[in-house]
Amino acid sequence: MNTSVLIGIMIPFIGTTLGAACVFFMKQKMDNRVQKVLLGFASGVMIAASVWSLLIPALDMSASLGKLSFIPAAVGFLLGIFFLLFLDRTIPHMHLDHQVEGKKSHLQRTTMLILAVTMHNFPEGMAVGVVFAGALMGNSDVSIAGAIALSLGIAIQNFPEGAIISMPLKSEGVSKGKAFMYGTLSGIVEPMGAILTIVLSQFFVPILPYLLSFSAGAMAYVVVEELIPEGSQGTHSNIATIGFAIGFVIMMILDVALG
């Protein structure tokens, strides 16, 4: 694994860390409108990344199947959806609105909030890993530049996500240092997931289109099931829509310009 790949894998984690650092210089509680625009922005980045960085390359790789070239992308996408659905139903976690999901447990609210964000980050790490894996294999449909674009887009999305986890922890009485640490640790699963995916994909080259679309489905689940509903609750839901549009366009520009 060369240096550029290692740096690319770590870029999203750096984004989470910088976002978690907001706990040191922002107010006690994040403004509701700011939180909504950040949730919308994250949603836009993830949907754009799912389309341009994952689904389209998966379809291109399967072009030899002719009219059936949609099969790997469709199957992988649905598997990603159901995989996240399974995690959502089994892992105890808590959303920003304090709604608890998953199996019943006696875990602290802080732990369940961290688990919720970690569930978001794992498919993002897989997405980064599988795109870099495709580039390393010399696949013409995926380039290192395109993989870096995806990493940058997810890092931009991770910045508000890091803040979204560290700020509520501070408002619940957790010290700034611990809130920063928890926010940072919630993102460590991304480089771990990326490295694991790269290692495994080397043994499953024929199913690379399935892995790409699997990651797309997993990220789409997070957006539709959690980010959009949380951004649309209460008043000023249109702010989340504006954030979505901005995030979508930025990720699209990054992928087309660098990919």
C-alpha positions in Angstrom: 0.0 0.0 0.0 1.7 3.2 -1.2 1.9 6.6 0.6 -0.8 8.3 -1.5 -3.3 5.5 -0.7 -2.5 5.7 3.1 -2.9 9.5 3.0 -6.2 9.2 1.1 -7.5 6.7 3.6 -6.7 9.0 6.5 -8.3 12.1 4.9 -11.8 11.4 6.1 -10.6 10.6 9.6 -8.8 14.0 9.7 -12.1 15.6 8.7 -13.9 14.0 11.7 -11.1 15.1 14.0 -11.2 18.7 12.9 -15.0 18.7 13.3 -14.8 17.2 16.8 -12.3 20.0 17.7 -15.2 22.5 17.3 -16.1 21.6 20.9 -13.2 23.8 22.0 -14.4 27.1 20.4 -18.1 26.8 19.8 -20.9 27.7 22.2 -22.3 25.3 24.7 -24.9 24.0 22.3 -24.9 24.0 18.5 -27.5 26.3 17.0 -30.5 24.3 15.6 -30.3 25.9 12.2 -26.5 25.2 11.9 -27.1 21.6 12.8 -29.8 21.3 10.2 -27.7 22.7 7.4 -24.8 20.4 8.4 -27.1 17.4 8.3 -28.4 18.4 4.9 -24.8 19.0 3.7 -23.7 15.6 4.8 -26.7 14.0 3.1 -25.9 15.8 -0.2 -22.2 14.7 -0.1 -23.1 11.1 0.6 -25.8 10.8 -2.1 -23.5 12.4 -4.8 -20.6 10.2 -3.8 -22.9 7.1 -4.0 -23.9 8.0 -7.6 -20.7 9.4 -9.1 -18.0 7.6 -7.2 -19.7 4.2 -6.6 -22.7 3.3 -8.7 -21.6 4.8 -12.1 -18.2 3.0 -11.9 -20.0 -0.2 -10.9 -22.2 0.1 -14.0 -19.2 0.8 -16.2 -17.3 -2.2 -14.9 -20.2 -4.4 -15.7 -20.6 -3.1 -19.3 -19.6 -6.5 -20.7 -22.9 -7.9 -19.5 -24.7 -5.8 -22.0 -28.4 -5.2 -21.1 -27.8 -7.0 -17.8 -25.0 -4.7 -16.7 -27.4 -3.3 -14.1 -27.4 -6.5 -12.1 -24.2 -6.1 -10.0 -25.1 -2.5 -9.2 -28.7 -3.3 -8.3 -27.8 -6.4 -6.2 -24.9 -4.7 -4.4 -27.0 -1.6 -3.7 -29.8 -3.7 -2.1 -27.4 -5.8 -0.1 -25.9 -2.5 1.3 -29.4 -1.3 2.3 -30.3 -4.5 4.1 -26.9 -4.8 5.8 -27.4 -1.3 7.4 -30.9 -2.2 8.2 -29.6 -5.3 10.1 -27.1 -3.1 12.0 -29.8 -0.6 12.7 -32.1 -3.2 14.2 -29.4 -5.0 16.3 -26.9 -2.4 17.5 -28.2 -0.2 20.3 -27.8 3.5 19.4 -29.3 6.9 19.9 -30.0 9.7 17.4 -29.6 13.4 18.0 -33.3 13.7 18.9 -32.6 11.1 21.7 -34.6 8.4 20.0 -33.1 5.0 20.9 -33.1 2.2 18.4 -31.7 -1.3 18.1 -31.8 -4.0 20.8 -32.6 -3.0 24.3 -29.5 -2.3 26.4 -28.3 -0.5 29.5 -25.6 1.4 27.7 -25.1 5.1 28.6 -26.6 7.7 26.3 -23.1 8.9 25.4 -22.1 5.4 24.3 -25.2 5.0 22.2 -24.7 8.3 20.5 -21.2 7.3 19.6 -22.4 4.0 18.2 -24.9 5.8 16.0 -22.2 7.9 14.4 -19.8 4.9 14.1 -22.5 3.1 12.2 -22.5 6.0 9.7 -18.8 6.0 9.4 -18.3 2.3 8.6 -19.9 2.3 5.2 -18.1 5.5 4.3 -14.8 3.8 5.2 -15.8 0.8 3.0 -16.6 3.2 0.2 -13.2 4.8 0.3 -11.5 1.5 0.6 -13.2 -0.1 -2.3 -12.6 2.9 -4.6 -8.9 2.9 -3.7 -8.8 -0.9 -4.2 -10.2 -0.5 -7.7 -7.6 2.1 -8.5 -4.8 -0.1 -7.2 -5.9 -3.0 -9.3 -5.5 -0.8 -12.4 -9.2 -0.7 -13.2 -9.7 2.0 -15.9 -13.1 3.0 -14.4 -11.5 4.1 -11.1 -8.5 6.4 -10.7 -6.4 7.4 -7.7 -7.6 11.0 -8.4 -11.2 9.9 -8.3 -10.5 8.0 -5.0 -8.9 11.1 -3.5 -12.0 13.1 -4.6 -14.2 10.7 -2.7 -11.9 10.9 0.4 -12.1 14.7 0.2 -15.8 14.7 -0.2 -16.3 12.4 2.8 -13.8 14.4 4.8 -15.9 17.6 4.2 -19.0 15.7 5.2 -17.2 14.3 8.3 -16.3 17.8 9.6 -19.8 18.7 10.5 -20.4 15.1 11.7 -17.5 15.3 14.1 -19.0 18.5 15.5 -22.5 17.0 15.6 -21.3 14.3 18.0 -18.9 16.3 20.1 -21.2 19.3 20.8 -24.1 17.3 22.1 -21.8 15.3 24.4 -20.4 18.6 25.8 -24.0 19.9 26.4 -24.8 16.7 28.3 -22.0 17.4 30.8 -19.0 15.6 29.2 -15.8 17.6 29.5 -14.4 19.2 26.3 -11.4 16.9 26.2 -13.5 13.8 26.5 -16.1 15.1 24.0 -13.3 15.7 21.5 -11.8 12.3 22.1 -15.2 10.5 21.6 -15.9 12.5 18.5 -12.5 11.6 17.1 -12.7 7.9 18.0 -16.1 7.7 16.3 -14.2 8.3 13.0 -11.4 5.8 13.6 -13.6 3.0 12.1 -13.3 4.7 8.7 -9.6 4.1 8.0 -10.0 0.6 9.6 -12.9 -0.2 7.3 -11.0 1.2 4.3 -7.9 -0.9 5.0 -10.0 -4.1 5.6 -11.9 -3.5 2.4 -8.7 -3.0 0.3 -7.3 -6.2 1.8 -10.4 -8.3 1.1 -11.1 -6.9 -2.3 -7.7 -8.2 -3.6 -9.2 -11.7 -3.1 -12.5 -10.8 -4.7 -11.6 -8.9 -7.9 -14.6 -10.2 -9.9 -17.1 -8.8 -7.3 -15.6 -5.2 -7.2 -18.8 -3.8 -8.9 -20.8 -5.4 -6.1 -18.6 -3.9 -3.4 -18.9 -0.5 -4.9 -22.6 -0.6 -5.1 -22.9 -2.2 -1.7 -21.1 0.8 -0.2 -23.5 3.1 -2.1 -26.5 1.3 -0.7 -25.1 1.5 2.8 -24.5 5.2 2.6 -28.0 5.8 1.0 -29.6 4.0 3.9 -27.9 6.3 6.4 -29.1 9.4 4.5 -32.7 8.3 4.0 -33.2 6.6 7.4 -31.4 9.0 9.6 -29.8 12.2 8.3 -32.7 13.6 6.2 -35.4 12.9 8.9 -33.3 14.5 11.6 -32.7 17.5 9.4 -36.4 17.9 8.5 -37.7 17.8 12.1 -39.3 21.0 13.5 -39.0 24.4 11.8 -36.4 25.6 9.3 -36.4 22.3 7.4 -35.7 24.2 4.2 -32.3 25.0 5.6 -31.4 21.3 5.5 -32.6 21.2 1.9 -30.2 24.0 1.0 -27.4 22.3 2.8 -28.2 19.1 0.8 -28.0 21.0 -2.5 -24.7 22.6 -1.6 -23.2 19.3 -0.4 -24.4 17.4 -3.5 -23.0 20.0 -5.9 -19.6 20.2 -4.2 -19.2 16.4 -4.2 -20.3 16.2 -7.8 -17.7 18.9 -8.8 -14.9 17.2 -6.9 -15.6 13.8 -8.5 -16.0 15.1 -12.0 -13.0 17.5 -11.8 -10.6 15.1 -10.1 -11.9 11.8 -11.3 
